[in-house]
Amino acid sequence: MQAEGSAVSALAAWTAAGMPAHQIVLGVAGYGHSYYVDPIAALTSNKLNIYPAFNASEQPLGDASDNTTNMDVCGVVSGPSGVFDLWGLINVGFLNVNGSAANGIHYIFDWCSQSEPDDTQPFVYNQTSQVMVSFDNAQSFEAKGGFIAKNNLRGFAISGRRAATTRTSSLTQYAPPRASPTRAASAEYRTDCVPPLTP
């Protein structure tokens, strides 16, 4: 069964509507999002659970760039975004500089979503603060790169953490260089090798 709202379902819908796959760019987030999760829901035998129930009525403060109140480009005021960029996860102690989970932080990678590579992601959890963060790392970006290569997509676009809250977008696009058919055929889902683009 295909998940709704996933890269898989979006690709199927756009190609069914006549959009060539090689002109489609996969959008990926360049940030993580936090949630308050009670330790009883977060952990089973001291092992982190994937997608536990969370407290939707409260949003934890994100990294140092977040505020207790935020205003979007339309002037709508809201509470904290709960957003963390990679350095924010390192600075507040969720991750080490090499991207591994810091001491005392629970970590799990969702391998069960391999059929939906856009849903493949890691989670970190601080039991003391009761904050869980879903984010992307090298493994999840590799899965997304494999999806791009396998489906002959144009490339990817990373939406930066401030793209939704500031007038200047930090959207970065990547369109891979044209590759020879031989190089592309040997790529085997490596994120640094992609299939050739056709006009």
Residue frames as a rotation matrix with the C-alpha (Angstrom) as fourth column:
MET 1
0.580 0.814 0.000 0.00
0.814 -0.580 0.000 0.00
0.000 0.000 -1.000 0.00
GLN 2
-0.328 -0.694 0.641 1.32
0.704 -0.632 -0.324 3.43
0.630 0.345 0.696 -0.97
ALA 3
-0.281 0.167 -0.945 1.36
0.833 -0.447 -0.327 6.14
-0.477 -0.879 -0.014 1.68
GLU 4
0.612 0.509 0.605 -0.49
0.714 -0.684 -0.147 9.37
0.339 0.523 -0.782 0.93
GLY 5
0.974 -0.204 0.097 1.56
-0.223 -0.931 0.287 12.54
0.032 -0.302 -0.953 1.02
SER 6
0.403 -0.881 0.249 4.84
0.228 0.360 0.905 10.75
-0.886 -0.308 0.345 0.41
ALA 7
-0.309 -0.603 -0.735 7.44
-0.678 -0.403 0.615 11.19
-0.667 0.689 -0.284 -2.32
VAL 8
-0.891 -0.003 0.454 6.27
0.227 0.863 0.452 7.89
-0.393 0.506 -0.768 -3.77
SER 9
0.019 0.984 0.179 2.63
0.832 0.084 -0.549 8.98
-0.555 0.159 -0.816 -4.05
ALA 10
0.392 0.075 -0.917 3.58
-0.186 -0.970 -0.158 12.46
-0.901 0.232 -0.367 -5.30
LEU 11
-0.660 -0.693 -0.289 5.84
-0.473 0.084 0.877 11.02
-0.584 0.716 -0.383 -8.00
ALA 12
-0.696 0.473 0.541 3.07
0.624 0.771 0.129 8.64
-0.356 0.427 -0.831 -9.08
ALA 13
0.333 0.890 -0.312 0.53
0.604 -0.455 -0.654 11.48
-0.724 0.030 -0.689 -9.23
TRP 14
0.208 -0.307 -0.929 2.78
-0.459 -0.869 0.184 13.88
-0.864 0.388 -0.321 -11.17
THR 15
-0.847 -0.529 -0.053 3.96
-0.301 0.396 0.868 11.29
-0.438 0.751 -0.495 -13.69
ALA 16
-0.430 0.785 0.447 0.35
0.787 0.568 -0.241 10.09
-0.443 0.248 -0.862 -14.16
ALA 17
0.530 0.620 -0.578 -0.55
0.309 -0.776 -0.550 13.71
-0.789 0.113 -0.603 -14.93
GLY 18
0.877 -0.160 0.453 2.12
0.455 -0.027 -0.890 13.80
0.154 0.987 0.049 -17.66
MET 19
0.721 -0.685 0.106 5.11
-0.689 -0.692 0.214 15.38
-0.073 -0.227 -0.971 -15.89
PRO 20
0.514 -0.607 -0.606 8.32
-0.041 0.688 -0.724 13.60
0.857 0.398 0.329 -16.94
ALA 21
0.864 -0.187 -0.468 10.15
0.504 0.326 0.800 12.16
0.003 -0.927 0.376 -13.93
HIS 22
-0.067 -0.995 0.077 13.47
0.992 -0.075 -0.106 13.66
0.111 0.069 0.991 -15.08
GLN 23
-0.323 0.004 0.946 11.96
0.175 -0.982 0.064 17.14
0.930 0.186 0.317 -14.57
ILE 24
0.760 0.650 0.020 10.81
0.044 -0.082 0.996 16.49
0.649 -0.756 -0.091 -10.99
VAL 25
-0.411 -0.855 0.316 12.89
-0.279 -0.211 -0.937 17.67
0.868 -0.473 -0.152 -8.02
LEU 26
0.227 0.425 -0.877 12.47
0.696 0.558 0.451 15.96
0.681 -0.713 -0.169 -4.62
GLY 27
0.214 -0.093 0.973 12.06
-0.474 -0.880 0.020 18.47
0.854 -0.466 -0.232 -1.79
VAL 28
0.171 -0.216 -0.961 13.84
0.736 0.676 -0.021 17.56
0.655 -0.704 0.275 1.45
ALA 29
0.951 0.218 0.220 14.02
0.008 -0.727 0.687 19.41
0.310 -0.651 -0.693 4.74
GLY 30
-0.010 -1.000 0.027 17.36
0.212 -0.028 -0.977 20.75
0.977 -0.004 0.212 5.91
TYR 31
-0.510 -0.071 0.857 16.23
-0.745 -0.461 -0.482 20.82
0.429 -0.884 0.183 9.54
GLY 32
-0.726 0.292 -0.623 14.69
0.453 0.884 -0.113 18.67
0.518 -0.364 -0.774 12.28
HIS 33
-0.093 0.781 0.617 11.49
-0.484 -0.577 0.658 19.14
0.870 -0.237 0.432 14.24
SER 34
-0.937 -0.345 -0.052 10.99
-0.093 0.390 -0.916 18.58
0.336 -0.854 -0.398 17.97
TYR 35
0.149 0.982 -0.118 8.13
-0.217 0.149 0.965 17.21
0.965 -0.119 0.236 20.06
TYR 36
-0.386 -0.146 0.911 7.42
-0.923 0.057 -0.382 16.73
0.004 -0.988 -0.157 23.76
VAL 37
0.174 0.384 -0.907 7.14
-0.343 0.887 0.310 12.99
0.923 0.257 0.286 24.39
ASP 38
0.591 0.112 0.798 6.49
-0.805 0.143 0.576 11.40
-0.049 -0.983 0.175 27.76
PRO 39
-0.484 -0.874 0.029 9.17
-0.873 0.485 0.048 8.82
-0.056 -0.002 -0.998 28.63
ILE 40
-0.228 0.476 0.850 6.46
-0.215 0.826 -0.520 6.16
-0.950 -0.301 -0.086 29.03
ALA 41
0.833 0.553 -0.007 5.49
-0.088 0.120 -0.989 6.63
-0.546 0.824 0.148 25.36
ALA 42
0.546 -0.676 -0.495 9.05
-0.836 -0.400 -0.376 7.23
0.056 0.619 -0.783 24.14
LEU 43
-0.457 -0.887 -0.065 10.81
-0.849 0.457 -0.265 4.22
0.264 -0.066 -0.962 25.62
THR 44
0.841 0.537 -0.060 10.22
-0.494 0.808 0.321 0.50
0.220 -0.240 0.945 25.93
SER 45
0.810 -0.582 -0.072 12.86
0.539 0.691 0.482 -1.34
-0.231 -0.430 0.873 27.98
ASN 46
0.267 -0.686 -0.677 15.09
0.066 -0.688 0.723 1.74
-0.961 -0.238 -0.138 27.61
LYS 47
-0.671 -0.386 0.632 14.86
0.639 0.130 0.758 1.49
-0.375 0.913 0.159 23.79
LEU 48
-0.668 0.367 -0.648 13.46
-0.391 -0.913 -0.114 4.40
-0.633 0.177 0.753 21.79
ASN 49
-0.052 0.760 0.648 10.11
0.629 0.529 -0.570 3.79
-0.776 0.378 -0.505 20.06
ILE 50
-0.939 -0.178 0.294 9.44
0.344 -0.478 0.809 5.05
-0.004 0.860 0.510 16.55
TYR 51
-0.576 0.713 0.399 6.56
-0.109 -0.551 0.827 7.52
0.810 0.433 0.395 16.16
PRO 52
-0.663 0.357 -0.658 5.34
0.748 0.353 -0.562 7.58
0.032 -0.865 -0.501 19.79
ALA 53
0.500 0.846 0.187 2.37
0.771 -0.533 0.347 9.65
0.393 -0.030 -0.919 20.90
PHE 54
-0.685 -0.728 0.004 3.43
0.663 -0.626 -0.409 13.23
0.301 -0.278 0.912 21.62
ASN 55
-0.119 0.596 -0.794 1.97
0.716 -0.503 -0.484 16.25
-0.688 -0.626 -0.367 23.39
ALA 56
-0.240 0.080 0.967 0.43
0.911 -0.327 0.253 18.26
0.336 0.942 0.006 20.54
SER 57
0.783 0.622 0.018 -0.67
0.569 -0.727 0.385 21.07
0.253 -0.292 -0.923 22.88
GLU 58
0.711 -0.620 -0.331 2.92
-0.151 -0.594 0.790 22.10
-0.687 -0.512 -0.516 23.67
GLN 59
0.847 -0.513 0.141 5.79
0.258 0.164 -0.952 22.83
0.465 0.843 0.271 21.30
PRO 60
0.469 -0.745 -0.475 9.33
0.697 -0.018 0.717 22.69
-0.542 -0.667 0.510 22.69
LEU 61
0.696 -0.377 -0.610 11.70
-0.488 -0.873 -0.018 25.51
-0.526 0.310 -0.792 21.86
GLY 62
0.915 -0.398 0.070 14.06
0.306 0.570 -0.763 24.63
0.263 0.719 0.643 19.03
ASP 63
0.059 -0.985 -0.161 17.71
0.981 0.087 -0.175 25.60
0.186 -0.148 0.971 18.75
ALA 64
-0.412 -0.339 -0.846 19.23
0.663 -0.749 -0.023 29.01
-0.625 -0.570 0.533 19.52
SER 65
-0.991 0.053 0.122 17.64
0.058 -0.652 0.756 30.54
0.120 0.756 0.643 16.40
ASP 66
-0.221 0.968 -0.116 14.11
0.671 0.237 0.703 29.76
0.708 0.078 -0.702 17.66
ASN 67
-0.849 0.053 0.526 12.05
-0.345 -0.810 -0.475 32.14
0.401 -0.584 0.706 19.80
THR 68
-0.781 0.624 0.017 9.13
0.322 0.426 -0.845 31.72
-0.534 -0.655 -0.534 22.18
THR 69
0.456 0.877 -0.148 7.10
0.175 -0.251 -0.952 33.72
-0.872 0.409 -0.268 19.64
ASN 70
-0.704 -0.629 0.329 7.67
0.415 0.011 0.910 33.77
-0.576 0.777 0.253 15.89
MET 71
0.237 0.763 -0.601 6.09
-0.302 -0.530 -0.792 35.71
-0.923 0.369 0.105 13.03
ASP 72
-0.036 -0.213 0.976 5.71
0.774 0.612 0.162 34.31
-0.632 0.762 0.142 9.53
VAL 73
-0.875 -0.406 0.265 5.92
0.474 -0.598 0.647 36.31
-0.104 0.691 0.715 6.27
CYS 74
-0.227 0.878 0.421 2.18
0.501 -0.265 0.824 37.06
0.835 0.398 -0.379 6.49
GLY 75
-0.489 -0.042 0.871 2.49
-0.525 -0.784 -0.332 38.57
0.697 -0.620 0.361 9.97
VAL 76
0.646 0.716 -0.265 0.89
-0.252 0.528 0.811 35.63
0.721 -0.457 0.521 11.77
VAL 77
-0.227 -0.699 0.678 2.35
-0.908 -0.100 -0.407 35.23
0.352 -0.708 -0.612 15.26
SER 78
0.686 0.367 -0.629 2.85
-0.141 0.914 0.379 31.74
0.714 -0.171 0.679 16.67
GLY 79
0.858 -0.384 0.342 4.78
-0.312 0.142 0.940 30.05
-0.409 -0.912 0.002 19.43
PRO 80
-0.135 -0.990 0.041 8.15
-0.621 0.117 0.775 28.35
-0.772 0.079 -0.631 19.05
SER 81
0.269 0.167 -0.948 8.83
-0.932 0.293 -0.213 26.48
0.243 0.941 0.235 15.83
GLY 82
0.667 -0.097 0.738 10.63
-0.358 0.828 0.432 23.62
-0.653 -0.553 0.518 17.56
VAL 83
0.952 -0.296 -0.080 13.07
0.016 0.308 -0.951 23.54
0.306 0.904 0.298 14.64
PHE 84
0.480 -0.872 0.098 16.69
-0.141 0.034 0.989 22.43
-0.866 -0.489 -0.106 14.95
ASP 85
0.699 -0.416 -0.582 19.37
-0.607 0.084 -0.790 22.61
0.378 0.905 -0.194 12.29
LEU 86
0.569 -0.508 -0.647 22.29
0.375 0.860 -0.345 20.21
0.732 -0.046 0.680 12.48
TRP 87
-0.512 -0.824 0.244 24.49
0.157 -0.369 -0.916 22.60
0.844 -0.431 0.318 14.45
GLY 88
-0.062 0.584 0.809 21.60
-0.856 -0.448 0.258 23.28
0.513 -0.677 0.528 16.80
LEU 89
0.867 0.361 -0.344 21.33
-0.194 0.879 0.435 19.55
0.460 -0.310 0.832 17.54
ILE 90
0.098 -0.919 -0.382 25.06
0.617 0.357 -0.701 19.52
0.781 -0.167 0.602 18.27
ASN 91
-0.528 -0.378 0.761 25.04
-0.178 -0.827 -0.534 22.73
0.830 -0.417 0.370 20.33
VAL 92
0.160 0.655 0.739 22.23
-0.915 -0.182 0.360 21.63
0.370 -0.734 0.570 22.66
GLY 93
-0.492 -0.569 0.659 23.76
-0.817 0.563 -0.124 18.19
-0.300 -0.599 -0.742 23.16
PHE 94
0.660 0.714 0.235 21.60
-0.551 0.672 -0.495 15.84
-0.511 0.197 0.837 21.08
LEU 95
0.939 -0.335 0.073 24.43
0.277 0.616 -0.737 14.97
0.202 0.713 0.671 18.68
ASN 96
0.223 -0.952 -0.211 28.21
0.448 -0.092 0.889 14.83
-0.866 -0.293 0.405 18.71
VAL 97
0.005 -0.312 -0.950 30.15
-0.607 -0.756 0.245 16.80
-0.795 0.576 -0.193 16.09
ASN 98
-0.913 -0.399 -0.087 30.43
-0.318 0.561 0.764 13.65
-0.256 0.725 -0.639 13.94
GLY 99
-0.375 0.862 -0.341 26.63
-0.771 -0.086 0.631 13.29
0.514 0.500 0.697 13.87
SER 100
-0.485 0.188 -0.854 26.37
0.357 0.934 0.003 10.37
0.799 -0.303 -0.520 16.29
ALA 101
0.627 0.775 0.078 24.04
0.180 -0.242 0.954 10.51
0.758 -0.583 -0.291 19.30
ALA 102
-0.169 -0.664 0.728 25.59
-0.625 -0.499 -0.600 12.26
0.762 -0.557 -0.331 22.30
ASN 103
-0.842 -0.213 -0.496 26.10
0.224 0.698 -0.680 10.43
0.491 -0.684 -0.540 25.58
GLY 104
-0.793 0.575 -0.200 22.79
0.199 -0.066 -0.978 9.98
-0.575 -0.816 -0.062 27.42
ILE 105
-0.260 0.695 -0.670 20.69
-0.858 -0.485 -0.170 10.62
-0.443 0.531 0.722 24.29
HIS 106
-0.052 0.348 0.936 18.50
0.191 0.924 -0.332 7.85
-0.980 0.162 -0.115 22.93
TYR 107
-0.409 -0.157 -0.899 18.72
-0.808 -0.395 0.437 7.27
-0.424 0.905 0.035 19.16
ILE 108
-0.072 0.332 0.940 16.87
0.314 0.903 -0.295 5.16
-0.947 0.274 -0.169 16.64
PHE 109
-0.764 -0.125 -0.632 16.83
-0.551 -0.382 0.742 5.00
-0.334 0.916 0.223 12.85
ASP 110
0.215 0.946 0.243 13.56
-0.482 0.319 -0.816 4.12
-0.849 0.059 0.525 11.13
TRP 111
-0.841 -0.537 -0.075 14.61
-0.369 0.466 0.804 1.31
-0.397 0.703 -0.590 8.81
CYS 112
-0.407 0.760 0.506 10.98
0.514 0.649 -0.561 0.20
-0.755 0.032 -0.655 8.48
SER 113
0.529 0.647 -0.549 10.20
-0.044 -0.625 -0.779 3.02
-0.848 0.436 -0.302 6.04
GLN 114
-0.545 -0.838 0.039 12.65
-0.017 0.057 0.998 1.83
-0.838 0.543 -0.046 3.37
SER 115
-0.316 0.506 0.803 9.71
0.928 0.340 0.152 1.33
-0.196 0.793 -0.577 0.98
GLU 116
0.808 0.494 0.321 8.95
0.530 -0.847 -0.030 5.04
0.258 0.195 -0.946 1.48
PRO 117
-0.068 -0.990 -0.124 12.46
0.939 -0.021 -0.344 6.57
0.338 -0.139 0.931 1.36
ASP 118
-0.259 -0.001 0.966 11.15
-0.010 -1.000 -0.004 10.05
0.966 -0.011 0.259 2.07
ASP 119
0.723 0.571 0.389 9.96
-0.421 -0.082 0.903 8.75
0.547 -0.817 0.181 5.46
THR 120
0.504 -0.634 -0.586 13.27
0.709 0.692 -0.139 7.08
0.493 -0.345 0.798 6.36
GLN 121
0.264 -0.380 0.886 14.75
-0.303 -0.905 -0.298 9.10
0.916 -0.190 -0.354 9.20
PRO 122
-0.506 -0.503 -0.701 16.52
0.570 0.415 -0.709 9.10
0.648 -0.758 0.077 12.54
PHE 123
0.651 0.647 0.397 15.17
0.009 -0.529 0.849 10.27
0.759 -0.549 -0.350 15.89
VAL 124
-0.639 -0.742 -0.205 16.96
0.274 0.029 -0.961 11.47
0.719 -0.670 0.184 19.03
TYR 125
0.527 0.849 0.032 15.40
0.180 -0.148 0.973 11.75
0.830 -0.507 -0.231 22.47
ASN 126
-0.690 -0.629 0.358 16.47
-0.200 -0.310 -0.930 13.49
0.696 -0.713 0.088 25.67
GLN 127
-0.126 0.673 -0.729 14.66
0.686 0.589 0.426 11.72
0.716 -0.447 -0.536 28.49
THR 128
-0.605 -0.168 -0.779 15.41
0.749 -0.452 -0.484 14.53
-0.270 -0.876 0.399 30.96
SER 129
-0.843 0.276 -0.461 13.83
-0.328 -0.944 0.034 17.31
-0.426 0.179 0.887 28.86
GLN 130
-0.142 0.776 0.615 11.34
0.355 0.620 -0.700 14.86
-0.924 0.119 -0.363 27.27
VAL 131
0.362 0.182 -0.914 12.14
-0.679 -0.621 -0.392 16.29
-0.639 0.763 -0.101 23.83
MET 132
0.080 -0.265 0.961 12.29
0.567 0.805 0.175 14.07
-0.820 0.531 0.215 20.73
VAL 133
0.072 -0.118 -0.990 13.63
-0.654 -0.755 0.042 15.37
-0.753 0.645 -0.132 17.42
SER 134
0.532 0.042 0.846 13.08
0.590 0.698 -0.405 13.83
-0.608 0.714 0.347 14.00
PHE 135
0.350 -0.527 -0.774 15.76
-0.580 -0.771 0.263 14.95
-0.735 0.357 -0.576 11.55
ASP 136
0.983 -0.130 -0.127 17.81
-0.033 0.562 -0.827 13.81
0.179 0.817 0.548 8.57
ASN 137
0.341 -0.931 0.132 21.34
-0.421 -0.025 0.907 12.46
-0.841 -0.365 -0.400 8.58
ALA 138
-0.504 -0.636 -0.585 23.71
-0.804 0.098 0.587 10.86
-0.316 0.766 -0.560 6.07
GLN 139
-0.870 0.195 0.453 21.76
0.226 0.974 0.017 7.56
-0.438 0.117 -0.891 6.11
SER 140
0.102 0.995 -0.002 18.38
0.495 -0.052 -0.867 9.18
-0.863 0.088 -0.498 5.44
PHE 141
0.295 -0.067 -0.953 19.82
-0.656 -0.739 -0.151 11.47
-0.694 0.670 -0.262 2.75
GLU 142
-0.804 -0.592 -0.062 21.40
-0.477 0.577 0.663 8.40
-0.356 0.562 -0.746 1.14
ALA 143
-0.491 0.715 0.499 17.97
0.586 0.694 -0.418 6.72
-0.645 0.087 -0.759 1.02
LYS 144
0.498 0.677 -0.542 16.50
0.072 -0.655 -0.752 9.84
-0.864 0.336 -0.375 -0.59
GLY 145
-0.148 -0.652 -0.744 19.41
-0.822 -0.337 0.459 9.96
-0.550 0.679 -0.486 -3.07
GLY 146
-0.887 -0.132 0.443 18.74
0.044 0.930 0.364 6.33
-0.460 0.343 -0.819 -3.95
PHE 147
0.054 0.987 0.153 15.08
0.588 0.092 -0.803 7.16
-0.807 0.133 -0.576 -4.57
ILE 148
0.415 0.021 -0.910 16.12
-0.480 -0.845 -0.238 10.06
-0.773 0.535 -0.340 -6.83
ALA 149
-0.573 -0.743 -0.345 18.52
-0.714 0.247 0.655 7.87
-0.402 0.622 -0.672 -8.82
LYS 150
-0.751 0.309 0.584 16.18
0.313 0.945 -0.098 4.88
-0.582 0.109 -0.806 -9.05
ASN 151
0.230 0.966 0.121 13.33
0.695 -0.076 -0.715 7.04
-0.682 0.249 -0.688 -10.37
ASN 152
-0.354 -0.504 0.788 15.47
0.926 -0.309 0.218 9.23
0.133 0.806 0.576 -12.68
LEU 153
0.720 0.596 -0.355 14.43
0.659 -0.748 0.081 12.44
-0.217 -0.292 -0.931 -10.92
ARG 154
0.690 -0.412 0.596 16.10
0.139 -0.732 -0.667 15.78
0.711 0.543 -0.447 -11.72
GLY 155
-0.537 -0.843 0.004 17.68
0.176 -0.116 -0.978 16.10
0.825 -0.524 0.211 -8.27
PHE 156
0.081 0.548 -0.832 16.69
0.976 0.125 0.177 17.53
0.201 -0.827 -0.525 -4.92
ALA 157
-0.070 -0.058 0.996 15.97
-0.048 -0.997 -0.062 20.86
0.996 -0.052 0.067 -3.28
ILE 158
-0.406 -0.116 -0.907 16.75
0.860 0.286 -0.422 21.44
0.308 -0.951 -0.016 0.39
SER 159
0.434 0.603 0.669 14.43
0.174 -0.785 0.595 23.78
0.884 -0.142 -0.446 2.21
GLY 160
-0.648 -0.760 -0.045 16.38
0.250 -0.158 -0.955 25.55
0.719 -0.630 0.293 4.93
ARG 161
-0.459 0.434 -0.775 15.02
0.888 0.213 -0.407 26.17
-0.011 -0.875 -0.483 8.39
ARG 162
-0.573 0.204 -0.793 14.27
0.172 -0.917 -0.361 29.84
-0.801 -0.344 0.490 7.73
ALA 163
-0.964 0.155 0.217 12.58
0.205 -0.091 0.975 29.41
0.170 0.984 0.056 4.35
ALA 164
-0.173 0.982 -0.073 9.11
0.802 0.183 0.569 29.35
0.573 0.040 -0.819 5.91
THR 165
0.422 0.380 -0.823 9.63
0.874 -0.411 0.259 32.22
-0.240 -0.829 -0.505 8.35
THR 166
-0.224 -0.535 -0.814 11.65
0.221 -0.842 0.492 34.86
-0.949 -0.070 0.307 6.51
ARG 167
0.687 0.497 -0.530 11.21
-0.326 -0.441 -0.836 36.86
-0.650 0.747 -0.141 3.32
THR 168
0.050 -0.717 -0.695 14.44
-0.990 0.058 -0.131 35.47
0.134 0.694 -0.707 1.90
SER 169
0.938 0.345 0.027 14.26
-0.346 0.937 0.055 31.79
-0.006 -0.061 0.998 1.15
SER 170
-0.059 -0.971 0.232 17.22
-0.864 0.166 0.475 29.59
-0.500 -0.172 -0.849 1.90
LEU 171
0.819 0.408 0.404 16.12
-0.141 0.825 -0.547 27.07
-0.556 0.391 0.733 -0.69
THR 172
-0.280 -0.927 -0.250 19.07
-0.727 0.035 0.686 25.33
-0.627 0.374 -0.684 -2.24
GLN 173
0.832 0.551 -0.066 18.61
-0.448 0.596 -0.667 23.33
-0.328 0.584 0.743 -5.42
TYR 174
-0.330 -0.907 0.261 20.81
-0.488 0.400 0.776 20.62
-0.808 0.129 -0.575 -6.78
ALA 175
0.874 0.425 -0.238 20.63
-0.427 0.435 -0.793 19.38
-0.233 0.794 0.561 -10.32
PRO 176
0.360 -0.796 0.486 23.28
0.177 0.569 0.803 16.74
-0.916 -0.203 0.346 -10.88
PRO 177
-0.237 -0.508 -0.828 25.73
-0.769 -0.423 0.480 17.20
-0.594 0.750 -0.291 -13.75
ARG 178
0.721 0.438 -0.537 25.09
-0.687 0.557 -0.467 15.19
0.095 0.706 0.702 -16.87
ALA 179
-0.066 -0.705 0.706 26.72
-0.597 0.595 0.538 11.81
-0.799 -0.386 -0.460 -16.56
SER 180
-0.588 -0.165 -0.792 27.65
-0.766 0.428 0.480 9.24
0.260 0.889 -0.378 -19.13
PRO 181
0.501 0.834 -0.232 25.24
-0.711 0.550 0.439 6.27
0.493 -0.055 0.868 -19.36
THR 182
0.108 -0.541 -0.834 28.09
0.235 0.829 -0.508 3.98
0.966 -0.141 0.217 -18.24
ARG 183
-0.867 -0.445 0.225 28.79
-0.071 -0.337 -0.939 6.01
0.494 -0.830 0.260 -15.10
ALA 184
-0.278 0.846 0.455 25.08
-0.942 -0.333 0.042 6.28
0.187 -0.417 0.890 -14.31
ALA 185
0.494 0.490 -0.718 24.53
-0.423 0.857 0.294 2.54
0.759 0.159 0.631 -14.77
SER 186
-0.145 -0.641 -0.754 27.28
0.458 0.632 -0.625 1.79
0.877 -0.436 0.202 -12.25
ALA 187
-0.356 -0.011 0.934 25.98
-0.530 -0.821 -0.212 4.27
0.770 -0.571 0.286 -9.67
GLU 188
-0.290 0.305 -0.907 23.95
0.531 0.840 0.113 1.70
0.796 -0.449 -0.405 -7.70
TYR 189
0.633 0.771 -0.070 22.13
0.527 -0.363 0.769 4.35
0.567 -0.523 -0.636 -5.69
ARG 190
-0.332 -0.748 -0.574 25.18
0.937 -0.330 -0.112 6.26
-0.105 -0.575 0.811 -4.54
THR 191
0.588 0.632 -0.506 24.25
0.615 -0.755 -0.228 9.82
-0.525 -0.177 -0.832 -3.71
ASP 192
-0.022 -0.658 -0.753 27.26
-0.221 -0.731 0.645 11.24
-0.975 0.181 -0.129 -5.55
CYS 193
-0.978 -0.209 0.023 26.32
-0.033 0.263 0.964 9.50
-0.208 0.942 -0.264 -8.83
VAL 194
-0.111 0.990 -0.090 23.05
-0.235 -0.114 -0.965 10.07
-0.966 -0.086 0.245 -10.60
PRO 195
0.059 0.180 0.982 21.47
0.814 0.560 -0.152 8.97
-0.577 0.809 -0.113 -13.88
PRO 196
-0.879 -0.414 0.237 21.94
0.471 -0.667 0.577 11.18
-0.081 0.619 0.781 -16.94
LEU 197
-0.173 0.810 -0.560 19.46
0.046 -0.562 -0.826 14.00
-0.984 -0.169 0.060 -17.47
THR 198
-0.526 0.097 0.845 17.58
0.848 0.134 0.512 14.22
-0.064 0.986 -0.153 -20.73
PRO 199
-0.996 0.084 -0.017 16.24
-0.085 -0.994 0.064 17.52
-0.012 0.065 0.998 -22.02
